[in-house]
Amino acid sequence: MAVLEQINDLIWGFPLLVLLMGTHIYFTFRLHVPQRNLIYALKLSLGKADNTDSNLSPFSALATTLAATLGTGNIIGVSTAVALGGPGAILWCWVTGILGMATAYAECYLSVLFRSKNEEGVYVGGPMYVLKNGLHKKMLGGFYALCTLVAAFGVGCTTQANSVTQAAAASFHLSPHPVGIALAFLTGAVIIGGVRSIASLCERTVPAISFVYLFGCLLLLILYRSVLPSACLLIVKDAFGVKSIAGGITGAALQHAMRYGIARGLFTNEAGIGTSAIAAAASHVKEPRIQAYVSMTAVFWDTVVMCFITGLVIVSNMLYDPASVAHVPETGLTAAAFAHLPYIGDAFLTVSLAAFAVTTLIGWSYFGEKATEYLVGKKGIRYYKIAYILMIYVGAIIPMRLVWESTDLINALMVLPNVLALYCLRRQIRA
């Protein structure tokens, strides 16, 4: 643990933050600010099309991406960003989400451009195929796929299951064992059906869960309406303090503050890590630019909308009821705000957290499946799914500190080859 912590403190320090932020800014201007076409991209993403043959529609690919990215980072991560970076971290979170959309566009563009078809005629892609087919670095692609597989068992599986069991124990006093079994059964019933089953569930559940959560936030903002203007002013004024800038950049790029913020921010938009491009490659769209615009909106919904609204609720509550946040831990600011929802506050947040975690379990199972297919072919997918389902139960009952530290290291290792491919192939990306 001591060695892992020292390595992670070094990797997730200033150099990696500069690398990610610099990549966001570089591709924003390199691609002539693709964010200016956000309305066009949103229209494309909301134009739901039927899946054709064994591939996905653009909307299905987007829903699968959001299933994996929307989750505890949007709820707990924002709390940590505010606790360590101050209220102004919310503004920098929002700005960094805007810039990260360009990196997401670049990742997904290359993923569609260099994807392949497997023996079943289904598109497969992602940074590992970009490294293999674009840079002709098959071994480096295998390294990225291996990191993705490990991350699927870590951040995508065990940590999500553990967050659900902890919330269920705190709110409903449930034992982790039955909760873990129920999670494994529910997730297994979906992922056994393959990509079409995963995409179908994500299409139906992700928008609904997000709407319900945002509705709860809206109710709180109505309750806090007397302090809402002051909260907005505080966010803007505090954003230009040194502490807030540092915390905000960390929490915004991948939504936590300081070293633990961006590392745990794998729960948010993942711009720079590249996993969202795996889902983008499964789209039946032939034109890389179209799918890149659709997938770019995942960062918009995840960070620019969800995280900003959560942050506004937290800061408003800090002004509305300062005593409620006086002695809470860094991760408890969101819970303190939702406690003001009449009758259902704690339960509402717990159920929302659990629902987001379940969709993340399902979305990340697909990323791990594609990594397995790259490494050993279709024959290994059956064994991967069995292991993934079993690890859901294991993650529900084991201590998580070692898993977190190991996953943080893997996430950092995924950033480096992905960003390398983006810069080396930058001339092939068209806005």
Residue pairs with C-beta under 8 A, 6 or more apart in sequence:
1 401
1 402
1 405
4 402
4 405
4 406
4 409
5 405
7 409
8 259
8 263
8 405
8 408
8 409
8 412
9 259
11 409
11 412
12 259
12 260
12 262
12 263
12 408
12 412
13 259
16 262
16 412
16 415
17 249
17 250
17 253
17 262
19 415
19 419
20 253
20 254
20 262
20 271
20 272
20 415
20 419
21 96
21 99
21 249
21 253
23 103
23 272
23 419
23 422
23 423
24 96
24 99
24 100
24 102
24 103
24 253
24 271
24 272
25 99
27 102
27 103
27 105
27 106
27 422
27 426
27 429
28 34
28 35
28 99
28 102
30 102
30 426
30 429
31 102
31 105
31 106
31 429
31 431
32 431
33 102
34 101
34 102
34 105
34 292
34 293
34 296
34 431
35 98
35 101
35 102
35 296
37 293
38 101
38 297
38 300
40 293
41 293
41 294
41 296
41 297
41 300
42 297
42 300
44 58
44 290
44 293
44 294
45 58
45 59
45 62
45 293
45 294
45 297
46 59
47 58
47 59
48 57
48 59
48 203
49 57
49 58
49 59
50 57
51 57
51 60
51 196
51 199
51 284
52 284
53 121
53 284
54 120
54 121
54 122
54 195
54 196
55 122
55 123
55 282
55 283
55 284
56 64
56 195
56 196
56 199
56 279
56 282
56 283
56 284
57 283
57 284
58 283
58 285
58 290
58 291
58 294
59 203
59 294
60 199
60 200
60 202
60 203
60 282
60 283
61 199
61 279
61 280
61 282
61 283
61 291
61 294
61 295
62 279
62 294
62 295
62 297
62 298
63 199
63 202
63 203
63 206
63 207
64 198
64 199
64 202
64 279
64 282
64 363
64 366
65 276
65 279
65 280
65 295
65 298
65 363
66 202
66 206
66 210
66 298
66 301
66 302
66 363
67 198
67 202
67 205
67 206
67 359
67 360
67 362
67 363
68 156
68 270
68 275
68 276
68 279
68 359
68 360
68 363
68 364
68 366
68 367
69 267
69 268
69 269
69 270
69 276
69 298
69 302
69 360
69 363
70 206
70 209
70 210
70 301
70 302
70 306
70 356
70 359
70 360
71 160
71 267
71 356
71 357
71 359
71 360
72 160
72 163
72 267
72 353
72 356
72 357
72 360
73 254
73 255
73 256
73 264
73 265
73 266
73 267
73 268
73 307
74 255
74 267
74 268
74 302
74 306
74 307
74 310
74 356
75 310
75 334
75 349
75 352
75 353
75 356
76 163
76 267
76 331
76 334
76 353
77 251
77 255
77 256
77 261
77 264
77 265
77 267
77 268
77 307
78 90
78 93
78 251
78 255
78 307
78 310
78 311
78 314
78 334
79 314
79 330
79 331
79 332
79 333
79 334
79 335
80 251
80 256
80 257
80 260
80 261
80 264
80 330
80 331
81 89
81 90
81 93
81 247
81 248
81 250
81 251
81 252
81 255
81 256
81 257
81 261
81 311
82 89
82 90
82 247
82 251
82 257
82 311
82 314
82 315
82 318
82 333
83 257
83 330
83 331
83 333
84 247
84 250
84 251
84 257
84 258
84 261
84 330
85 92
85 243
85 244
85 245
85 246
85 247
85 248
85 250
85 251
85 257
85 258
85 261
86 238
86 241
86 243
86 244
86 247
87 231
87 234
87 235
87 238
87 244
87 315
87 318
88 234
88 235
88 236
88 237
88 238
88 239
88 240
88 241
88 244
88 245
88 248
89 239
89 244
89 247
89 248
89 251
89 252
89 257
89 311
90 235
90 239
90 248
90 307
90 308
90 311
90 312
90 314
90 315
91 235
91 236
91 239
91 244
91 248
92 239
92 244
92 245
92 247
92 248
92 249
92 251
92 252
93 248
93 251
93 252
93 255
93 303
93 307
93 308
93 311
94 252
94 303
94 304
94 307
94 308
95 248
95 252
96 248
96 249
96 252
96 253
96 303
97 252
97 269
97 299
97 300
97 302
97 303
97 304
97 307
97 308
98 304
100 252
100 253
100 269
100 271
100 272
100 299
100 303
101 271
101 296
101 297
101 299
101 300
101 304
102 296
103 271
103 272
103 422
104 269
104 271
104 276
104 295
104 296
104 298
104 299
105 292
105 293
105 295
105 296
105 429
105 431
106 292
106 422
106 426
106 429
107 127
107 271
107 274
107 276
107 277
107 280
107 295
107 418
107 422
108 276
108 277
108 280
108 281
108 288
108 291
108 292
108 295
108 296
109 288
109 289
109 291
109 292
109 429
109 430
110 130
110 134
110 277
110 288
110 421
110 422
110 425
110 428
110 429
111 125
111 126
111 127
111 129
111 130
111 274
111 277
111 278
111 280
111 281
112 125
112 280
112 281
112 283
112 285
112 288
112 291
112 292
113 130
113 134
113 288
113 428
114 125
114 129
114 130
114 132
114 133
114 134
115 123
115 124
115 125
115 129
115 133
115 281
116 123
116 124
116 125
116 129
116 133
117 123
117 124
118 124
118 373
118 378
119 378
120 378
122 195
122 282
123 281
123 282
123 283
123 284
124 281
124 282
124 370
124 373
124 374
125 277
125 278
125 280
125 281
125 282
126 145
126 148
126 274
126 275
126 277
126 278
126 281
126 367
126 370
126 371
126 374
127 141
127 144
127 274
127 277
127 278
127 414
127 417
127 418
127 421
128 141
128 142
128 144
128 145
128 148
128 371
128 374
129 141
129 281
129 374
130 141
130 277
130 421
130 425
131 137
131 138
131 140
131 141
131 144
131 417
131 421
132 138
132 141
134 421
134 424
134 425
134 428
135 420
135 421
135 424
135 425
140 417
141 374
142 374
142 375
143 413
143 417
144 274
144 414
144 417
144 418
145 371
145 374
145 375
146 371
146 375
147 410
147 413
147 414
148 275
148 278
148 367
148 368
148 370
148 371
148 414
149 368
149 371
149 372
149 375
149 384
150 406
150 407
150 410
151 266
151 275
151 364
151 367
151 368
151 407
151 410
151 411
151 414
152 364
152 365
152 367
152 368
152 371
152 388
153 368
153 387
153 388
153 391
154 403
154 406
154 407
154 410
155 266
155 267
155 364
155 407
155 411
156 360
156 361
156 363
156 364
156 365
156 367
156 368
157 361
157 364
157 365
157 368
157 388
157 391
157 392
157 395
158 391
158 392
158 394
158 395
158 398
158 400
158 403
159 395
159 400
159 403
159 404
159 407
160 357
160 358
160 360
160 361
160 364
160 395
161 180
161 183
161 184
161 357
161 361
161 391
161 392
161 393
161 395
161 396
162 395
162 396
162 398
162 400
162 403
163 353
163 357
164 179
164 183
164 353
164 354
164 357
164 358
164 396
165 174
165 176
165 179
165 180
165 396
165 397
167 350
167 353
167 354
168 174
168 176
168 179
168 350
168 354
169 175
169 176
169 179
170 350
171 346
171 347
171 350
172 347
172 350
176 396
176 397
177 396
177 397
179 396
180 392
180 393
180 394
180 395
180 396
180 397
181 393
183 358
183 361
183 392
183 393
183 396
184 389
184 390
184 392
184 393
186 358
187 358
187 361
187 362
187 365
187 388
187 389
187 392
188 385
188 389
188 392
190 197
190 198
190 201
190 362
191 197
191 198
191 362
191 365
191 366
191 369
191 385
191 388
191 389
192 385
195 282
195 366
195 369
198 362
198 363
198 365
198 366
201 362
202 359
202 362
202 363
205 355
205 359
206 359
209 352
209 355
209 356
209 359
210 301
210 306
212 352
213 306
213 352
213 356
214 305
214 306
214 309
216 338
216 341
216 348
216 349
216 352
217 309
217 310
217 312
217 313
219 341
220 313
220 316
220 317
220 337
220 338
220 340
220 341
221 228
221 309
221 312
221 313
221 316
223 320
223 340
224 231
224 313
224 316
224 317
224 319
224 320
226 320
227 316
227 319
227 320
228 312
228 316
230 319
231 312
231 315
231 316
231 318
231 319
232 312
234 315
234 319
235 311
235 312
235 315
238 244
239 245
239 248
246 258
247 257
247 258
247 261
248 257
250 256
250 257
250 258
250 259
250 261
250 262
250 265
251 257
251 261
251 262
251 265
252 303
252 307
253 262
253 265
253 271
253 272
254 261
254 262
254 263
254 264
254 265
254 266
254 267
254 268
254 269
254 270
254 271
254 272
254 273
255 261
255 262
255 264
255 265
255 267
255 268
255 269
255 303
255 307
256 262
256 263
256 264
256 265
260 408
263 408
263 411
263 412
264 404
264 408
266 273
266 407
266 411
267 360
268 302
268 303
268 307
269 276
269 298
269 299
269 302
269 303
270 276
271 299
272 415
272 418
272 419
273 411
273 414
273 415
273 418
274 414
274 415
274 418
275 367
275 414
276 295
276 298
277 295
278 366
278 367
278 370
278 371
279 295
279 363
279 366
279 367
280 291
280 292
280 294
280 295
283 291
283 294
285 291
285 294
288 430
289 430
289 431
310 334
313 334
313 337
313 338
314 333
314 334
314 337
316 337
317 324
317 325
317 333
317 336
317 337
317 340
318 325
318 333
320 340
321 336
321 340
324 336
324 337
324 339
324 340
325 332
325 333
325 336
328 335
328 336
334 349
335 346
335 349
338 345
338 346
338 348
338 349
339 345
339 346
341 348
361 392
365 385
365 388
368 384
368 388
369 381
369 384
369 385
372 380
372 381
372 384
373 380
373 381
395 403
